[in-house]
Amino acid sequence: MVVRNVRHHGTAKNHTGSFPSYLMPGVWVRYESLIELDMLRILEIERNVVRYLTQPFTTDDKYTPDMQVFRRGRRNLIIECKPEDKLENAHTRQQIDRGERWADDNDHDFMVVTDADLRGGGGHYLANATLLWRYRHRRLPAPFIDDCMRAVAHLGDAASIEALAVYLAQAAPSFHPTPVIYNLIFHHMLATDLTRPLGSESPLWAERLDAREG
């Protein structure tokens, strides 16, 4: 199979570019549309994603997937990123049919993702993924992380971003806790409901397993 080079036309209409992956250090991932870019942001925070490729190969019948995702504990995934208003386009249908057939033949799941999927219903998951990604780089000492986990466990059903922020601010008055909490959510040490707007009242619970290990 031949790997297709991503086209760069140099116009805003095509929205091509490169995305700096955190999940795959040192790798800049090319994308061909804003839908692909938004999907990359979501893949970066999915706990079962090990790595991913864009336009990874071209088959003999000239099918090139938008994305191939390698997952832990689940079948790998082929993703097609398409505008909602283009789904019935003949070329789009042909690509989807070829993608489904390749996935069936090669033990992959198959998914079509549209702009409506990503941004519909308020687009909270995408907005939260984009926000959390900004806080990915902060390095926290293990004892501090353990202290945060114990605090969340102690708070129980009352655990929220605001409640943990108050606890951390009391322990260190000059400390800015929200970026740390966002970092812990990004790295799956803490969890919350990302389908709802992320804010001070967002509930928190502990996630001891870091999806980037193993």
C-alpha positions in Angstrom: 0.0 0.0 0.0 1.1 3.5 -0.8 0.9 6.3 1.9 -0.8 9.3 0.5 0.8 12.7 1.0 -1.5 15.3 2.4 -2.3 18.0 -0.1 -1.3 21.6 0.8 -3.1 24.1 -1.4 -2.2 27.2 0.6 -5.8 28.5 0.8 -8.0 29.0 3.8 -10.8 26.9 2.2 -8.9 23.7 2.6 -7.8 24.2 6.2 -4.7 22.1 5.9 -2.0 22.1 8.5 -0.1 20.2 11.1 -1.1 19.4 14.7 1.5 18.8 17.5 0.5 15.6 19.1 1.1 15.1 22.8 0.2 11.5 22.7 3.0 10.8 20.2 5.8 13.1 21.4 7.7 14.9 18.6 5.1 14.0 15.9 3.3 16.7 14.0 0.1 15.2 12.5 -1.1 16.5 9.2 -4.8 17.2 8.7 -6.8 18.3 5.6 -9.9 19.9 7.2 -11.2 21.5 10.4 -13.2 18.4 11.0 -10.0 16.3 11.0 -8.3 18.9 13.3 -11.2 18.7 15.8 -11.1 14.9 15.7 -7.4 15.0 16.5 -8.1 17.1 19.6 -10.6 14.5 20.8 -8.3 11.5 20.0 -5.6 13.2 22.2 -7.8 12.8 25.3 -9.4 9.4 24.6 -8.0 7.0 27.3 -7.9 3.9 25.1 -6.1 5.6 22.1 -2.4 4.5 21.8 -1.6 6.3 18.6 -3.2 7.4 15.3 -2.3 8.2 11.7 -3.9 10.5 9.2 -4.2 9.4 5.6 -2.2 6.3 6.6 -2.4 4.3 3.3 -4.0 4.0 -0.1 -5.6 0.7 -1.2 -5.5 -0.8 -4.7 -9.0 0.6 -5.3 -7.7 4.1 -4.4 -9.3 4.3 -1.0 -7.4 6.5 1.6 -8.8 6.6 5.1 -8.8 10.0 6.9 -7.6 8.3 10.1 -6.4 5.0 11.5 -6.6 4.8 15.3 -4.8 2.1 17.3 -6.6 1.4 20.6 -5.9 -0.5 23.8 -8.4 -3.2 24.6 -10.5 -2.5 21.6 -10.3 -3.1 17.9 -8.4 -0.5 15.9 -10.6 2.0 14.1 -10.9 3.7 10.7 -12.4 7.2 10.7 -13.8 9.2 7.8 -14.3 12.9 8.6 -16.9 14.4 6.3 -19.1 17.5 6.3 -22.7 16.6 7.2 -24.0 18.2 4.0 -21.7 16.1 1.8 -22.7 12.7 3.2 -25.0 11.9 0.2 -22.4 13.0 -2.3 -21.6 10.1 -4.7 -17.8 10.3 -4.0 -18.4 10.4 -0.3 -20.7 7.4 -0.4 -18.1 5.5 -2.5 -15.3 6.3 0.0 -17.5 5.2 2.9 -18.4 1.9 1.2 -14.8 1.2 0.5 -13.8 2.1 4.0 -16.4 -0.2 5.5 -15.3 -3.0 3.3 -11.6 -2.5 4.2 -12.4 -2.4 7.9 -14.5 -5.6 7.7 -11.7 -7.4 5.9 -8.9 -6.2 8.2 -10.5 -6.5 11.7 -11.1 -2.8 12.2 -14.1 -0.8 13.4 -15.4 1.9 11.1 -16.8 5.3 11.9 -18.0 8.4 10.0 -17.6 11.7 11.9 -19.2 14.9 10.7 -19.1 18.5 11.8 -22.6 18.0 13.2 -21.4 15.1 15.3 -18.5 17.1 16.8 -20.2 20.5 17.2 -23.8 19.6 17.7 -25.6 19.7 21.0 -23.4 22.6 22.1 -20.1 20.9 21.1 -19.2 20.5 24.8 -17.0 17.4 24.4 -14.9 19.1 21.7 -14.7 22.4 23.6 -13.6 20.5 26.7 -11.0 18.5 24.8 -9.6 21.7 23.3 -9.5 23.4 26.7 -7.8 20.5 28.5 -5.2 20.0 25.8 -3.8 23.5 26.7 -2.9 22.2 30.1 -1.2 19.0 29.0 2.5 19.9 29.7 2.5 20.7 33.5 4.6 18.1 35.4 3.3 17.3 38.8 5.1 15.3 41.6 3.6 12.0 42.4 3.0 12.8 46.1 1.0 15.9 45.1 -1.1 13.8 42.7 -1.7 11.3 45.5 -2.8 14.1 47.7 -5.3 15.4 45.1 -6.7 11.8 44.7 -7.1 11.5 48.5 -8.9 14.8 48.6 -11.3 13.8 45.9 -12.0 10.5 47.7 -12.5 12.4 51.0 -15.0 14.8 49.3 -16.9 11.9 47.9 -20.2 13.0 46.2 -19.3 16.6 46.9 -16.1 16.5 44.9 -16.1 19.1 42.2 -13.6 21.3 40.5 -14.5 24.2 42.9 -14.3 22.0 46.0 -10.9 20.6 45.0 -9.6 24.1 44.1 -10.7 25.4 47.5 -8.9 22.5 49.2 -5.7 23.1 47.2 -5.8 26.9 47.8 -6.1 26.3 51.5 -3.0 24.0 51.4 -1.0 26.6 49.4 -2.6 30.1 49.3 -0.4 31.3 46.5 -1.2 28.3 44.4 -3.4 28.5 41.2 -5.3 25.2 41.4 -7.5 25.2 38.3 -4.7 24.5 35.7 -3.5 21.6 37.9 -7.0 20.1 38.0 -7.3 20.4 34.2 -4.0 18.7 33.8 -5.1 15.8 36.0 -8.2 15.4 34.0 -6.3 15.5 30.7 -4.0 12.8 32.0 -6.9 10.6 33.3 -5.9 10.9 36.9 -9.2 12.7 37.6 -12.4 12.3 35.6 -15.5 14.4 34.9 -18.4 14.5 32.5 -16.9 16.0 29.4 -20.3 15.9 27.6 -21.3 18.9 29.7 -19.7 22.4 30.0 -16.6 22.3 32.1 -16.8 24.6 35.1 -16.5 25.1 38.8 -19.5 22.9 39.6 -18.3 20.0 37.4 -18.2 16.8 39.5 -14.9 14.9 39.9 -13.9 11.4 40.6 -10.6 9.6 40.8 -9.1 7.5 37.9 -6.1 5.7 39.1 -5.3 4.0 35.8 -3.4 6.3 33.4 -4.4 5.4 29.9 -1.0 6.4 28.5 0.8 3.6 30.4 1.1 0.1 29.4 
